[in-house]
C-alpha cells in the first residue's frame, strides 16, 4: 500500500485529489496539510511514502517544506512530488534543487496523477511527461555550467557517465536500454548504482548534478 500525504492550502483541491487516489486499491491517503509547516510535521508523524505538495502555500511554502523534508535523515524514504499551476512556474527550478522527486501540473489527467504517485514511490519519478524536456532545458539554461570541480563524478565508469547523460535528457529506463542496446533491468541497475555512488536521492537530483557539472547541455540528445 502506497501511503500519501496531501499538502495544499485549498481544501477543494485536496478533496479532489483525495477522491481520485481513494478509489485505488494500492493507494491510501493518510493525511492532509494546509501549509508547508504542517506538511513537515505530518511527514514526521505519519511517515508517508509520497507527499503531493503544492508549491504556493501561505506561511512556509511548498519549496521550503520540500527542502526540509528531503534533508531530514528521518524522512529519507519520503518522496516529494510538487504540484504547480503553471508548467514553467519559476518555483519549479528551486524545487529541483530542493530535492523534489517529481512535478505535476494541477490540471493533469487522473491517470497521470496515479502513475506519478506509483513511480515516485519507487523512486523513478522525474517530471510530468508533458513538460519534462522543456523544463530540464530551461532549468539548465538558468544555471551556470561547469563551475564546480567534477571530483564527485570520478567514481563513475564510462558507461555510467553515458547513462547519467541520458537520464539528464529525460530518458526512461526503457529508452536508455534501447539506446545502449541493453536490457531494461541493466539500465535500471546502472541508474541505481549512479545514484548510490554520487549520493543522489533520486533521478531528479541526477539531472541537477549532470547539468551543474556540465555533462550535458540542453538539446544535446536531439543533435
Secondary structure by P-SEA (a helix, b strand, c coil): cbbbbbbcccaaaaaaaaaaaaaccccccccccccaaaaaaaaaaccccccccccccccccaaaaaaaaaaccccccbbbbbbbccccccaaaaaaaacccccccccccaaaaaaaaaaaaacccccccccaaaaaaaaaaacccccccccccccccaaaaaaaaaaaacccaaaaaaaacccaaaaaaaaaaaaaaaccccaaaaaaaaaaacccccccccc
